């Protein structure tokens, strides 16, 4: 247990995210937050959550696609089979 440690935190309960129910953001201790309003900090935290959510959804869609090298592999297989077939027919 750490004694005498004080951290400023932002807690967001309803994130409206597909991946998070709650989010905790620990603010840096060496920055003066007197010039920044609490609503600006909460908006920045919400923006981080939304950005992560969008990136995860884009990444999930990319994983569903077949890798491009498979297209090249099967195209090469088809072309080499055609060449071999022509060679066997005319030889």
Biopython code that builds the backbone (N, CA, C, O; Angstrom):
import numpy as np
from Bio.PDB.StructureBuilder import StructureBuilder

atoms = [
    (1, "UNK", "N", (0.840, -1.184, 0.000)),
    (1, "UNK", "CA", (0.000, 0.000, 0.000)),
    (1, "UNK", "C", (0.879, 1.238, 0.000)),
    (1, "UNK", "O", (1.836, 1.326, 0.769)),
    (2, "UNK", "N", (0.561, 2.180, -0.848)),
    (2, "UNK", "CA", (1.321, 3.422, -0.946)),
    (2, "UNK", "C", (0.620, 4.473, -0.099)),
    (2, "UNK", "O", (-0.577, 4.716, -0.251)),
    (3, "UNK", "N", (1.379, 5.086, 0.787)),
    (3, "UNK", "CA", (0.820, 6.140, 1.636)),
    (3, "UNK", "C", (1.285, 7.498, 1.135)),
    (3, "UNK", "O", (2.411, 7.647, 0.661)),
    (4, "UNK", "N", (0.424, 8.463, 1.243)),
    (4, "UNK", "CA", (0.777, 9.822, 0.877)),
    (4, "UNK", "C", (0.795, 10.074, -0.626)),
    (4, "UNK", "O", (1.389, 11.052, -1.080)),
    (5, "UNK", "N", (0.170, 9.231, -1.377)),
    (5, "UNK", "CA", (0.144, 9.381, -2.835)),
    (5, "UNK", "C", (-1.220, 9.948, -3.239)),
    (5, "UNK", "O", (-2.263, 9.417, -2.859)),
    (6, "UNK", "N", (-1.194, 11.023, -4.006)),
    (6, "UNK", "CA", (-2.437, 11.644, -4.436)),
    (6, "UNK", "C", (-2.431, 11.721, -5.959)),
    (6, "UNK", "O", (-1.522, 12.302, -6.553)),
    (7, "UNK", "N", (-3.437, 11.141, -6.582)),
    (7, "UNK", "CA", (-3.564, 11.146, -8.032)),
    (7, "UNK", "C", (-4.890, 11.791, -8.414)),
    (7, "UNK", "O", (-5.908, 11.590, -7.752)),
    (8, "UNK", "N", (-4.859, 12.556, -9.475)),
    (8, "UNK", "CA", (-6.094, 13.109, -10.017)),
    (8, "UNK", "C", (-6.579, 12.154, -11.098)),
    (8, "UNK", "O", (-5.814, 11.730, -11.964)),
    (9, "UNK", "N", (-7.856, 11.826, -11.029)),
    (9, "UNK", "CA", (-8.422, 10.858, -11.971)),
    (9, "UNK", "C", (-9.706, 11.382, -12.571)),
    (9, "UNK", "O", (-10.425, 12.175, -11.963)),
    (10, "UNK", "N", (-9.975, 10.923, -13.773)),
    (10, "UNK", "CA", (-11.252, 11.161, -14.441)),
    (10, "UNK", "C", (-11.909, 9.796, -14.607)),
    (10, "UNK", "O", (-11.295, 8.866, -15.129)),
    (11, "UNK", "N", (-13.149, 9.678, -14.167)),
    (11, "UNK", "CA", (-13.888, 8.427, -14.261)),
    (11, "UNK", "C", (-15.088, 8.657, -15.157)),
    (11, "UNK", "O", (-15.900, 9.546, -14.903)),
    (12, "UNK", "N", (-15.201, 7.853, -16.211)),
    (12, "UNK", "CA", (-16.339, 7.937, -17.121)),
    (12, "UNK", "C", (-17.110, 6.633, -17.014)),
    (12, "UNK", "O", (-16.601, 5.565, -17.354)),
    (13, "UNK", "N", (-18.349, 6.732, -16.536)),
    (13, "UNK", "CA", (-19.141, 5.530, -16.279)),
    (13, "UNK", "C", (-19.782, 4.981, -17.553)),
    (13, "UNK", "O", (-19.592, 3.808, -17.877)),
    (14, "UNK", "N", (-20.522, 5.791, -18.268)),
    (14, "UNK", "CA", (-21.186, 5.330, -19.488)),
    (14, "UNK", "C", (-20.392, 5.835, -20.683)),
    (14, "UNK", "O", (-20.524, 6.995, -21.072)),
    (15, "UNK", "N", (-19.567, 4.971, -21.269)),
    (15, "UNK", "CA", (-18.689, 5.391, -22.356)),
    (15, "UNK", "C", (-19.356, 5.325, -23.725)),
    (15, "UNK", "O", (-18.834, 5.889, -24.686)),
    (16, "UNK", "N", (-20.485, 4.658, -23.833)),
    (16, "UNK", "CA", (-21.184, 4.457, -25.110)),
    (16, "UNK", "C", (-20.271, 3.780, -26.122)),
    (16, "UNK", "O", (-20.332, 4.059, -27.320)),
    (17, "UNK", "N", (-19.447, 2.908, -25.636)),
    (17, "UNK", "CA", (-18.497, 2.187, -26.467)),
    (17, "UNK", "C", (-18.884, 0.724, -26.527)),
    (17, "UNK", "O", (-19.512, 0.193, -25.611)),
    (18, "UNK", "N", (-18.500, 0.076, -27.622)),
    (18, "UNK", "CA", (-18.752, -1.356, -27.752)),
    (18, "UNK", "C", (-17.765, -2.174, -26.925)),
    (18, "UNK", "O", (-18.014, -3.346, -26.643)),
    (19, "UNK", "N", (-16.650, -1.563, -26.536)),
    (19, "UNK", "CA", (-15.590, -2.295, -25.862)),
    (19, "UNK", "C", (-15.465, -1.969, -24.378)),
    (19, "UNK", "O", (-14.965, -2.800, -23.620)),
    (20, "UNK", "N", (-15.902, -0.789, -23.938)),
    (20, "UNK", "CA", (-15.705, -0.366, -22.552)),
    (20, "UNK", "C", (-17.034, -0.033, -21.883)),
    (20, "UNK", "O", (-17.895, 0.615, -22.480)),
    (21, "UNK", "N", (-17.193, -0.479, -20.644)),
    (21, "UNK", "CA", (-18.319, -0.026, -19.828)),
    (21, "UNK", "C", (-17.935, 1.213, -19.038)),
    (21, "UNK", "O", (-18.704, 2.170, -18.954)),
    (22, "UNK", "N", (-16.739, 1.188, -18.460)),
    (22, "UNK", "CA", (-16.226, 2.286, -17.653)),
    (22, "UNK", "C", (-14.787, 2.571, -18.059)),
    (22, "UNK", "O", (-14.081, 1.693, -18.554)),
    (23, "UNK", "N", (-14.362, 3.824, -17.840)),
    (23, "UNK", "CA", (-12.977, 4.178, -18.164)),
    (23, "UNK", "C", (-12.423, 5.060, -17.052)),
    (23, "UNK", "O", (-13.103, 5.961, -16.561)),
    (24, "UNK", "N", (-11.186, 4.791, -16.663)),
    (24, "UNK", "CA", (-10.461, 5.583, -15.675)),
    (24, "UNK", "C", (-9.254, 6.209, -16.362)),
    (24, "UNK", "O", (-8.466, 5.514, -17.003)),
    (25, "UNK", "N", (-9.116, 7.497, -16.229)),
    (25, "UNK", "CA", (-7.958, 8.200, -16.772)),
    (25, "UNK", "C", (-7.211, 8.833, -15.604)),
    (25, "UNK", "O", (-7.789, 9.597, -14.830)),
    (26, "UNK", "N", (-5.933, 8.516, -15.479)),
    (26, "UNK", "CA", (-5.088, 9.087, -14.431)),
    (26, "UNK", "C", (-4.349, 10.264, -15.046)),
    (26, "UNK", "O", (-3.626, 10.114, -16.031)),
    (27, "UNK", "N", (-4.539, 11.445, -14.448)),
    (27, "UNK", "CA", (-3.927, 12.653, -14.978)),
    (27, "UNK", "C", (-2.488, 12.767, -14.483)),
    (27, "UNK", "O", (-2.159, 12.291, -13.397)),
    (28, "UNK", "N", (-1.651, 13.390, -15.270)),
    (28, "UNK", "CA", (-0.263, 13.595, -14.889)),
    (28, "UNK", "C", (-0.197, 14.545, -13.702)),
    (28, "UNK", "O", (-0.966, 15.503, -13.615)),
    (29, "UNK", "N", (0.718, 14.272, -12.801)),
    (29, "UNK", "CA", (0.818, 15.080, -11.588)),
    (29, "UNK", "C", (1.644, 16.333, -11.744)),
    (29, "UNK", "O", (1.511, 17.252, -10.935)),
    (30, "UNK", "N", (2.492, 16.406, -12.754)),
    (30, "UNK", "CA", (3.394, 17.547, -12.898)),
    (30, "UNK", "C", (2.846, 18.655, -13.795)),
    (30, "UNK", "O", (3.590, 19.561, -14.172)),
    (31, "UNK", "N", (1.571, 18.602, -14.141)),
    (31, "UNK", "CA", (0.963, 19.604, -15.010)),
    (31, "UNK", "C", (-0.028, 20.438, -14.204)),
    (31, "UNK", "O", (-0.769, 19.917, -13.370)),
    (32, "UNK", "N", (-0.026, 21.747, -14.472)),
    (32, "UNK", "CA", (-0.964, 22.655, -13.802)),
    (32, "UNK", "C", (-2.283, 22.633, -14.581)),
    (32, "UNK", "O", (-2.337, 23.059, -15.734)),
    (33, "UNK", "N", (-3.331, 22.137, -13.948)),
    (33, "UNK", "CA", (-4.634, 22.010, -14.591)),
    (33, "UNK", "C", (-5.563, 23.184, -14.287)),
    (33, "UNK", "O", (-6.753, 23.126, -14.599)),
    (34, "UNK", "N", (-5.038, 24.239, -13.686)),
    (34, "UNK", "CA", (-5.895, 25.355, -13.302)),
    (34, "UNK", "C", (-6.431, 26.117, -14.521)),
    (34, "UNK", "O", (-7.499, 26.725, -14.444)),
    (35, "UNK", "N", (-5.711, 26.091, -15.629)),
    (35, "UNK", "CA", (-6.152, 26.802, -16.829)),
    (35, "UNK", "C", (-7.102, 25.959, -17.688)),
    (35, "UNK", "O", (-7.650, 26.467, -18.666)),
    (36, "UNK", "N", (-7.303, 24.703, -17.346)),
    (36, "UNK", "CA", (-8.146, 23.814, -18.121)),
    (36, "UNK", "C", (-9.403, 23.474, -17.327)),
    (36, "UNK", "O", (-9.328, 23.141, -16.144)),
    (37, "UNK", "N", (-10.548, 23.558, -17.978)),
    (37, "UNK", "CA", (-11.788, 23.220, -17.286)),
    (37, "UNK", "C", (-11.963, 21.705, -17.234)),
    (37, "UNK", "O", (-11.397, 20.972, -18.045)),
    (38, "UNK", "N", (-12.741, 21.259, -16.283)),
    (38, "UNK", "CA", (-12.989, 19.819, -16.133)),
    (38, "UNK", "C", (-13.733, 19.264, -17.336)),
    (38, "UNK", "O", (-13.496, 18.125, -17.737)),
    (39, "UNK", "N", (-14.623, 20.049, -17.915)),
    (39, "UNK", "CA", (-15.372, 19.566, -19.088)),
    (39, "UNK", "C", (-14.447, 19.349, -20.282)),
    (39, "UNK", "O", (-14.679, 18.441, -21.080)),
    (40, "UNK", "N", (-13.388, 20.176, -20.420)),
    (40, "UNK", "CA", (-12.435, 19.976, -21.509)),
    (40, "UNK", "C", (-11.675, 18.668, -21.329)),
    (40, "UNK", "O", (-11.407, 17.964, -22.303)),
    (41, "UNK", "N", (-11.327, 18.342, -20.092)),
    (41, "UNK", "CA", (-10.615, 17.094, -19.814)),
    (41, "UNK", "C", (-11.513, 15.896, -20.083)),
    (41, "UNK", "O", (-11.064, 14.892, -20.635)),
    (42, "UNK", "N", (-12.773, 15.998, -19.699)),
    (42, "UNK", "CA", (-13.728, 14.910, -19.943)),
    (42, "UNK", "C", (-13.962, 14.734, -21.452)),
    (42, "UNK", "O", (-14.075, 13.607, -21.934)),
    (43, "UNK", "N", (-14.034, 15.845, -22.195)),
    (43, "UNK", "CA", (-14.192, 15.755, -23.652)),
    (43, "UNK", "C", (-12.981, 15.076, -24.289)),
    (43, "UNK", "O", (-13.133, 14.279, -25.215)),
    (44, "UNK", "N", (-11.780, 15.388, -23.797)),
    (44, "UNK", "CA", (-10.569, 14.752, -24.331)),
    (44, "UNK", "C", (-10.580, 13.257, -24.034)),
    (44, "UNK", "O", (-10.185, 12.457, -24.883)),
    (45, "UNK", "N", (-11.023, 12.874, -22.854)),
    (45, "UNK", "CA", (-11.104, 11.455, -22.499)),
    (45, "UNK", "C", (-12.125, 10.743, -23.383)),
    (45, "UNK", "O", (-11.872, 9.633, -23.851)),
    (46, "UNK", "N", (-13.266, 11.369, -23.612)),
    (46, "UNK", "CA", (-14.286, 10.776, -24.484)),
    (46, "UNK", "C", (-13.777, 10.649, -25.913)),
    (46, "UNK", "O", (-14.089, 9.676, -26.600)),
    (47, "UNK", "N", (-12.992, 11.628, -26.365)),
    (47, "UNK", "CA", (-12.423, 11.567, -27.700)),
    (47, "UNK", "C", (-11.446, 10.389, -27.818)),
    (47, "UNK", "O", (-11.412, 9.714, -28.847)),
    (48, "UNK", "N", (-10.662, 10.144, -26.778)),
    (48, "UNK", "CA", (-9.730, 9.013, -26.780)),
    (48, "UNK", "C", (-10.501, 7.703, -26.870)),
    (48, "UNK", "O", (-10.116, 6.810, -27.625)),
    (49, "UNK", "N", (-11.572, 7.579, -26.118)),
    (49, "UNK", "CA", (-12.390, 6.358, -26.145)),
    (49, "UNK", "C", (-12.991, 6.151, -27.530)),
    (49, "UNK", "O", (-12.947, 5.042, -28.064)),
    (50, "UNK", "N", (-13.552, 7.209, -28.117)),
    (50, "UNK", "CA", (-14.161, 7.092, -29.446)),
    (50, "UNK", "C", (-13.129, 6.739, -30.508)),
    (50, "UNK", "O", (-13.407, 5.947, -31.409)),
    (51, "UNK", "N", (-11.941, 7.324, -30.404)),
    (51, "UNK", "CA", (-10.881, 7.026, -31.365)),
    (51, "UNK", "C", (-10.455, 5.557, -31.262)),
    (51, "UNK", "O", (-10.245, 4.899, -32.280)),
    (52, "UNK", "N", (-10.330, 5.051, -30.048)),
    (52, "UNK", "CA", (-9.983, 3.648, -29.859)),
    (52, "UNK", "C", (-11.080, 2.754, -30.418)),
    (52, "UNK", "O", (-10.798, 1.750, -31.072)),
    (53, "UNK", "N", (-12.321, 3.116, -30.162)),
    (53, "UNK", "CA", (-13.466, 2.339, -30.634)),
    (53, "UNK", "C", (-13.467, 2.259, -32.165)),
    (53, "UNK", "O", (-13.674, 1.186, -32.731)),
    (54, "UNK", "N", (-13.238, 3.390, -32.829)),
    (54, "UNK", "CA", (-13.216, 3.407, -34.294)),
    (54, "UNK", "C", (-12.062, 2.576, -34.841)),
    (54, "UNK", "O", (-12.233, 1.844, -35.815)),
    (55, "UNK", "N", (-10.885, 2.684, -34.222)),
    (55, "UNK", "CA", (-9.729, 1.920, -34.690)),
    (55, "UNK", "C", (-9.941, 0.424, -34.505)),
    (55, "UNK", "O", (-9.538, -0.360, -35.364)),
    (56, "UNK", "N", (-10.561, 0.014, -33.414)),
    (56, "UNK", "CA", (-10.816, -1.408, -33.185)),
    (56, "UNK", "C", (-11.812, -1.945, -34.201)),
    (56, "UNK", "O", (-11.657, -3.064, -34.691)),
    (57, "UNK", "N", (-12.835, -1.155, -34.524)),
    (57, "UNK", "CA", (-13.817, -1.615, -35.502)),
    (57, "UNK", "C", (-13.199, -1.706, -36.891)),
    (57, "UNK", "O", (-13.530, -2.618, -37.648)),
    (58, "UNK", "N", (-12.309, -0.782, -37.245)),
    (58, "UNK", "CA", (-11.615, -0.865, -38.528)),
    (58, "UNK", "C", (-10.710, -2.077, -38.555)),
    (58, "UNK", "O", (-10.638, -2.772, -39.569)),
    (59, "UNK", "N", (-10.017, -2.345, -37.457)),
    (59, "UNK", "CA", (-9.130, -3.494, -37.377)),
    (59, "UNK", "C", (-9.894, -4.800, -37.466)),
    (59, "UNK", "O", (-9.403, -5.765, -38.053)),
    (60, "UNK", "N", (-11.095, -4.847, -36.890)),
    (60, "UNK", "CA", (-11.907, -6.065, -36.941)),
    (60, "UNK", "C", (-12.348, -6.344, -38.374)),
    (60, "UNK", "O", (-12.415, -7.499, -38.794)),
    (61, "UNK", "N", (-12.650, -5.286, -39.125)),
    (61, "UNK", "CA", (-13.043, -5.480, -40.517)),
    (61, "UNK", "C", (-11.869, -5.950, -41.368)),
    (61, "UNK", "O", (-12.051, -6.761, -42.277)),
    (62, "UNK", "N", (-10.687, -5.459, -41.091)),
    (62, "UNK", "CA", (-9.519, -5.857, -41.868)),
    (62, "UNK", "C", (-9.171, -7.321, -41.642)),
    (62, "UNK", "O", (-8.687, -7.987, -42.557)),
    (63, "UNK", "N", (-9.407, -7.825, -40.449)),
    (63, "UNK", "CA", (-9.064, -9.207, -40.157)),
    (63, "UNK", "C", (-9.957, -10.184, -40.919)),
    (63, "UNK", "O", (-9.558, -11.325, -41.154)),
    (64, "UNK", "N", (-11.135, -9.763, -41.300)),
    (64, "UNK", "CA", (-12.067, -10.650, -41.994)),
    (64, "UNK", "C", (-11.690, -10.846, -43.462)),
    (64, "UNK", "O", (-12.078, -11.841, -44.073)),
    (65, "UNK", "N", (-10.944, -9.913, -44.025)),
    (65, "UNK", "CA", (-10.561, -10.019, -45.431)),
    (65, "UNK", "C", (-9.480, -11.073, -45.601)),
    (65, "UNK", "O", (-8.653, -11.288, -44.716)),
    (66, "UNK", "N", (-9.505, -11.722, -46.753)),
    (66, "UNK", "CA", (-8.463, -12.699, -47.067)),
    (66, "UNK", "C", (-7.171, -11.952, -47.379)),
    (66, "UNK", "O", (-7.209, -10.891, -48.002)),
    (67, "UNK", "N", (-6.050, -12.478, -46.963)),
    (67, "UNK", "CA", (-4.771, -11.813, -47.263)),
    (67, "UNK", "C", (-4.528, -11.734, -48.762)),
    (67, "UNK", "O", (-4.932, -12.621, -49.514)),
    (68, "UNK", "N", (-3.862, -10.659, -49.193)),
    (68, "UNK", "CA", (-3.642, -10.433, -50.621)),
    (68, "UNK", "C", (-2.717, -11.467, -51.239)),
    (68, "UNK", "O", (-2.829, -11.769, -52.427)),
    (69, "UNK", "N", (-1.808, -12.009, -50.448)),
    (69, "UNK", "CA", (-0.871, -12.968, -51.018)),
    (69, "UNK", "C", (-1.584, -14.231, -51.502)),
    (69, "UNK", "O", (-1.082, -14.920, -52.389)),
    (70, "UNK", "N", (-2.751, -14.541, -50.927)),
    (70, "UNK", "CA", (-3.504, -15.712, -51.397)),
    (70, "UNK", "C", (-4.003, -15.510, -52.819)),
    (70, "UNK", "O", (-4.029, -16.456, -53.606)),
    (71, "UNK", "N", (-4.395, -14.298, -53.154)),
    (71, "UNK", "CA", (-4.839, -14.011, -54.513)),
    (71, "UNK", "C", (-3.689, -14.234, -55.490)),
    (71, "UNK", "O", (-3.870, -14.864, -56.532)),
    (72, "UNK", "N", (-2.520, -13.722, -55.159)),
    (72, "UNK", "CA", (-1.355, -13.919, -56.012)),
    (72, "UNK", "C", (-0.959, -15.377, -56.118)),
    (72, "UNK", "O", (-0.572, -15.848, -57.187)),
    (73, "UNK", "N", (-1.057, -16.088, -55.013)),
    (73, "UNK", "CA", (-0.700, -17.502, -55.010)),
    (73, "UNK", "C", (-1.608, -18.304, -55.950)),
    (73, "UNK", "O", (-1.129, -19.078, -56.778)),
    (74, "UNK", "N", (-2.917, -18.110, -55.810)),
    (74, "UNK", "CA", (-3.849, -18.870, -56.648)),
    (74, "UNK", "C", (-3.795, -18.436, -58.112)),
    (74, "UNK", "O", (-3.996, -19.252, -59.010)),
    (75, "UNK", "N", (-3.525, -17.154, -58.351)),
    (75, "UNK", "CA", (-3.370, -16.695, -59.726)),
    (75, "UNK", "C", (-2.130, -17.323, -60.357)),
    (75, "UNK", "O", (-2.172, -17.747, -61.512)),
    (76, "UNK", "N", (-1.033, -17.386, -59.614)),
    (76, "UNK", "CA", (0.177, -18.044, -60.109)),
    (76, "UNK", "C", (-0.035, -19.522, -60.331)),
    (76, "UNK", "O", (0.476, -20.085, -61.299)),
    (77, "UNK", "N", (-0.787, -20.163, -59.440)),
    (77, "UNK", "CA", (-1.103, -21.582, -59.589)),
    (77, "UNK", "C", (-1.915, -21.830, -60.856)),
    (77, "UNK", "O", (-1.666, -22.796, -61.577)),
    (78, "UNK", "N", (-2.877, -20.967, -61.125)),
    (78, "UNK", "CA", (-3.710, -21.094, -62.318)),
    (78, "UNK", "C", (-2.884, -20.898, -63.586)),
    (78, "UNK", "O", (-3.015, -21.668, -64.537)),
    (79, "UNK", "N", (-2.041, -19.880, -63.604)),
    (79, "UNK", "CA", (-1.227, -19.603, -64.796)),
    (79, "UNK", "C", (-0.232, -20.731, -65.048)),
    (79, "UNK", "O", (-0.062, -21.159, -66.190)),
    (80, "UNK", "N", (0.429, -21.221, -63.993)),
    (80, "UNK", "CA", (1.404, -22.309, -64.181)),
    (80, "UNK", "C", (0.709, -23.599, -64.614)),
    (80, "UNK", "O", (1.269, -24.369, -65.394)),
    (81, "UNK", "N", (-0.492, -23.838, -64.122)),
    (81, "UNK", "CA", (-1.246, -25.025, -64.558)),
    (81, "UNK", "C", (-1.616, -24.916, -66.037)),
    (81, "UNK", "O", (-1.564, -25.904, -66.769)),
    (82, "UNK", "N", (-1.987, -23.716, -66.470)),
    (82, "UNK", "CA", (-2.336, -23.516, -67.887)),
    (82, "UNK", "C", (-1.115, -23.712, -68.772)),
    (82, "UNK", "O", (-1.209, -24.334, -69.831)),
    (83, "UNK", "N", (0.014, -23.195, -68.355)),
    (83, "UNK", "CA", (1.253, -23.365, -69.140)),
    (83, "UNK", "C", (1.632, -24.842, -69.199)),
    (83, "UNK", "O", (1.991, -25.339, -70.267)),
    (84, "UNK", "N", (1.560, -25.546, -68.083)),
    (84, "UNK", "CA", (1.875, -26.975, -68.066)),
    (84, "UNK", "C", (0.907, -27.754, -68.953)),
    (84, "UNK", "O", (1.315, -28.670, -69.666)),
    (85, "UNK", "N", (-0.365, -27.392, -68.909)),
    (85, "UNK", "CA", (-1.356, -28.059, -69.751)),
    (85, "UNK", "C", (-1.084, -27.849, -71.216)),
    (85, "UNK", "O", (-1.197, -28.785, -72.008)),
    (86, "UNK", "N", (-0.722, -26.622, -71.600)),
    (86, "UNK", "CA", (-0.386, -26.328, -72.995)),
    (86, "UNK", "C", (0.875, -27.079, -73.415)),
    (86, "UNK", "O", (0.956, -27.586, -74.534)),
    (87, "UNK", "N", (1.836, -27.148, -72.535)),
    (87, "UNK", "CA", (3.068, -27.871, -72.838)),
    (87, "UNK", "C", (2.796, -29.355, -73.072)),
    (87, "UNK", "O", (3.343, -29.944, -74.004)),
    (88, "UNK", "N", (1.962, -29.959, -72.237)),
    (88, "UNK", "CA", (1.647, -31.373, -72.376)),
    (88, "UNK", "C", (0.820, -31.667, -73.629)),
    (88, "UNK", "O", (0.967, -32.723, -74.243)),
    (89, "UNK", "N", (-0.043, -30.732, -73.998)),
    (89, "UNK", "CA", (-0.884, -30.926, -75.188)),
    (89, "UNK", "C", (-0.053, -30.861, -76.461)),
    (89, "UNK", "O", (-0.220, -31.695, -77.351)),
    (90, "UNK", "N", (0.839, -29.884, -76.556)),
    (90, "UNK", "CA", (1.586, -29.673, -77.781)),
    (90, "UNK", "C", (2.902, -30.424, -77.833)),
    (90, "UNK", "O", (3.556, -30.403, -78.875)),
    (91, "UNK", "N", (3.309, -31.060, -76.808)),
    (91, "UNK", "CA", (4.564, -31.796, -76.819)),
    (91, "UNK", "C", (4.319, -33.202, -77.148)),
    (91, "UNK", "O", (5.259, -33.995, -77.208)),
]
sb = StructureBuilder()
sb.init_structure("model")
sb.init_model(0)
sb.init_chain("A")
sb.init_seg("    ")
for serial, (resi, resn, name, xyz) in enumerate(atoms, 1):
    if name == "N":
        sb.init_residue(resn, " ", resi, " ")
    sb.init_atom(name, np.array(xyz, "f"), 0.0, 1.0, " ", f" {name:<3s}", serial, name[0])
structure = sb.get_structure()
